[in-house]
Every structure is written in structure tokens, then in C-alpha cells.
Amino acid sequence: MIMFEIIVVWLALSLVTGGSLRLLQREKLAGETVLFVVLPLQVLWPMISARLGLECALSIIVWLLMMAVLAFVLFYNAPRRWMLAFAGLGIAMNILVIGFNSGMPVSLKAAGELGGSREAARLAMEASCLHRPIEDGTRLTLLADVIAVPGPAWQRGVVSVGDLLLAFGLGGWVFVASRRPVA
């Protein structure tokens, strides 16, 4: 949800400063169909895999493959729109931390800062095979979900540096693409 909100803010900022939805509509990316299908699917994958009852290992593999496809498409388009490299880098960082830990590590401390208990957060992660609490053996902790984002209950959450790079990279692309055509 936070990624969507950041992109909307960048779009609104562009529109109030002379940007145009028509220019954004004309923006063409190589593999854009893949982006528009796989990005929402990847964001919703934790819920989808739980509903399908997939084994954790298979679910994580599918999740990582979707992320790899997204990162590839973003990096492929980066020479034309450099801010997409930040989005691709964000996904790559998430791939690393998830791959090394067999799931996205989440800070119970950060989750507790948002109003819920650490125990409730731990129980929620036990129900999900794609997220796990940060523990002593967790690798690449700095890339994990460690940043608490406050706000209303429907919006707040714990995100990673990779999530923020992804959101700001896509938001920056929306901002630039809605302002001027590529030279």
C-alpha cells in the first residue's frame, strides 16, 4: 500500500506542477505488460500463496522468480529512464535478503512501534511462510523490513530499504514520464 501511495504523491506533484496524464499514457516501456501483470501479482503473492496453500519453499521460489523478472524489466528500461534503475535495485536488494533468509525478515521491534504487540506480529509471521522475524542468525538485516511507517491502520507497515527504493524509483519515473517526452 505504501508503494502505491508514494507513486500517487509523485503523480499528483507532477500534475500540479504542469505534468500531464496524456504524456504518461504515451510512455512506453519494453516489457510494460509484464510490469503491469507481475508487479501487482508479486505484491499480492503472500496472500495468494496462503489461499492456494502452497508449500513455503515453492511459494518463496515463485515470489523470487517474479521479483527477478520485475528487476530485469526495470534494469532493461533504465538506460532510457534512469530512475527505473533505483526501482530495479530495490527489488534486487529484496531478492538478496529473501534468498539468504528463505523469506523476508521483519523487525518485531519496528512492528511493535506501530501499535501492535511484538507477539501479535510474531504470530502473524508464523502464519506466513514468506515473512519471518529477525533473529540472531538473520543475514543482511539492514536490507530486511526494519523501517516502521506510521499512519492509519490500513496504511502503516514495516518496509525495507529495497521497498523504498522501488517506490521512489517508480514514483520518480511517473513524475518524469508525465512531464516531458524522452529526447
C-alpha positions as CSV (number, residue, x, y, z in Angstrom):
1,M,0.0,0.0,0.0
2,I,2.8,2.4,0.9
3,M,4.4,1.9,-2.6
4,F,1.1,2.9,-4.3
5,E,0.8,6.0,-2.1
6,I,4.3,7.2,-2.9
7,I,3.6,6.8,-6.6
8,V,0.3,8.7,-6.3
9,V,2.0,11.5,-4.4
10,W,4.7,11.8,-7.2
11,L,2.0,11.8,-9.9
12,A,-0.1,14.4,-8.0
13,L,3.1,16.6,-7.6
14,S,3.7,16.3,-11.3
15,L,0.1,17.2,-12.3
16,V,0.0,20.3,-10.0
17,T,3.3,21.5,-11.5
18,G,2.4,21.2,-15.1
19,G,2.6,17.4,-15.8
20,S,0.1,15.6,-18.0
21,L,-1.6,12.2,-17.8
22,R,-1.6,12.2,-21.6
23,L,2.3,12.2,-21.6
24,L,2.3,9.4,-19.0
25,Q,-0.1,7.4,-21.2
26,R,2.3,7.8,-24.2
27,E,5.2,6.5,-22.1
28,K,6.2,3.1,-23.5
29,L,8.5,0.7,-21.7
30,A,9.9,-2.5,-23.0
31,G,8.0,-5.3,-21.2
32,E,5.4,-3.0,-19.8
33,T,2.8,-5.7,-19.9
34,V,5.0,-7.8,-17.7
35,L,5.3,-5.0,-15.2
36,F,1.6,-4.3,-15.1
37,V,0.8,-8.0,-14.5
38,V,3.7,-9.2,-12.4
39,L,4.1,-6.2,-10.1
40,P,0.6,-6.4,-8.6
41,L,0.8,-10.2,-8.5
42,Q,4.1,-10.0,-6.7
43,V,2.7,-7.6,-4.1
44,L,-0.3,-9.8,-3.6
45,W,1.7,-13.0,-3.6
46,P,1.8,-13.6,0.1
47,M,-2.0,-13.6,0.3
48,I,-2.4,-15.6,-2.9
49,S,0.1,-18.3,-1.9
50,A,-1.6,-18.6,1.5
51,R,-5.0,-19.0,-0.1
52,L,-3.7,-21.6,-2.5
53,G,-2.0,-23.5,0.4
54,L,1.3,-23.7,-1.4
55,E,4.3,-25.2,0.4
56,C,6.6,-22.5,1.7
57,A,9.6,-23.4,-0.4
58,L,7.6,-23.3,-3.6
59,S,5.9,-20.1,-2.6
60,I,9.3,-18.4,-1.9
61,I,10.7,-19.6,-5.2
62,V,7.8,-18.3,-7.2
63,W,8.0,-15.0,-5.3
64,L,11.7,-14.6,-6.0
65,L,11.2,-15.5,-9.7
66,M,8.5,-12.8,-10.0
67,M,10.9,-10.3,-8.4
68,A,13.7,-11.3,-10.7
69,V,11.5,-10.8,-13.8
70,L,10.5,-7.3,-12.5
71,A,14.1,-6.3,-11.7
72,F,15.2,-7.4,-15.2
73,V,12.4,-5.4,-17.0
74,L,13.2,-2.3,-14.8
75,F,17.0,-2.6,-15.4
76,Y,16.4,-3.1,-19.2
77,N,14.5,0.1,-19.3
78,A,16.9,2.1,-17.1
79,P,19.1,3.4,-19.8
80,R,16.1,5.3,-21.1
81,R,14.7,6.3,-17.7
82,W,17.5,6.2,-15.2
83,M,15.2,6.3,-12.1
84,L,13.9,2.8,-13.0
85,A,17.4,1.6,-12.0
86,F,16.6,2.6,-8.5
87,A,13.4,0.6,-8.6
88,G,15.3,-2.4,-10.0
89,L,17.9,-2.0,-7.3
90,G,15.2,-2.0,-4.7
91,I,13.8,-5.3,-6.0
92,A,17.3,-6.8,-6.2
93,M,18.0,-5.9,-2.6
94,N,14.8,-7.6,-1.6
95,I,15.7,-10.7,-3.6
96,L,19.0,-10.9,-1.8
97,V,17.6,-10.6,1.7
98,I,14.7,-13.0,1.0
99,G,17.0,-15.5,-0.7
100,F,19.6,-15.6,2.1
101,N,16.9,-15.9,4.7
102,S,14.2,-18.1,3.0
103,G,11.7,-15.3,3.5
104,M,11.6,-11.6,4.2
105,P,12.9,-10.9,7.7
106,V,10.8,-8.4,9.6
107,S,11.8,-6.4,12.7
108,L,9.5,-7.2,15.6
109,K,10.6,-4.0,17.3
110,A,9.6,-1.9,14.2
111,A,6.3,-3.8,14.1
112,G,5.7,-3.1,17.8
113,E,6.3,0.6,17.2
114,L,3.2,0.7,15.1
115,G,0.8,0.0,18.0
116,G,0.6,-3.8,17.9
117,S,2.4,-6.2,20.2
118,R,5.5,-8.0,19.2
119,E,3.8,-11.2,20.0
120,A,1.0,-10.5,17.6
121,A,3.5,-9.7,14.9
122,R,5.4,-12.9,15.6
123,L,2.1,-14.9,15.3
124,A,1.2,-13.2,12.1
125,M,4.6,-14.2,10.6
126,E,4.3,-17.8,11.7
127,A,1.1,-18.0,9.7
128,S,3.0,-16.6,6.6
129,C,5.9,-18.5,5.1
130,L,7.1,-15.5,3.2
131,H,7.9,-13.4,6.2
132,R,9.9,-14.3,9.3
133,P,11.0,-12.4,12.4
134,I,14.6,-11.1,12.6
135,E,16.6,-13.4,14.8
136,D,20.3,-13.8,15.7
137,G,21.1,-15.8,12.6
138,T,19.3,-13.4,10.2
139,R,21.6,-12.4,7.3
140,L,21.6,-8.9,5.7
141,T,19.5,-7.4,8.4
142,L,19.9,-3.9,7.0
143,L,18.0,-5.0,3.9
144,A,15.2,-6.5,5.9
145,D,11.8,-4.9,6.7
146,V,13.1,-2.7,9.5
147,I,11.6,0.7,8.8
148,A,8.3,1.4,10.7
149,V,5.9,3.6,8.6
150,P,3.3,5.1,10.9
151,G,-0.2,6.1,9.9
152,P,-3.8,4.9,9.9
153,A,-4.2,1.1,10.5
154,W,-4.9,0.4,6.8
155,Q,-1.7,2.2,5.7
156,R,1.0,1.6,8.3
157,G,3.5,-1.1,8.0
158,V,7.2,-2.2,8.1
159,V,9.2,-1.8,5.0
160,S,12.7,-2.3,3.7
161,V,15.2,0.0,2.1
162,G,14.5,-2.0,-1.1
163,D,10.8,-1.3,-0.8
164,L,11.6,2.4,-0.5
165,L,14.0,2.4,-3.5
166,L,11.3,0.6,-5.5
167,A,8.6,3.0,-4.6
168,F,10.7,6.2,-5.1
169,G,12.1,4.8,-8.4
170,L,8.6,4.1,-9.8
171,G,7.4,7.4,-8.4
172,G,10.2,9.3,-10.0
173,W,9.5,7.6,-13.3
174,V,5.8,8.5,-13.1
175,F,6.8,12.1,-12.3
176,V,9.3,12.4,-15.2
177,A,7.2,10.5,-17.7
178,S,4.1,12.7,-17.1
179,R,6.1,15.9,-17.7
180,R,8.1,15.5,-20.9
181,P,8.7,13.0,-23.7
182,V,12.0,11.2,-23.9
183,A,14.5,13.0,-26.1
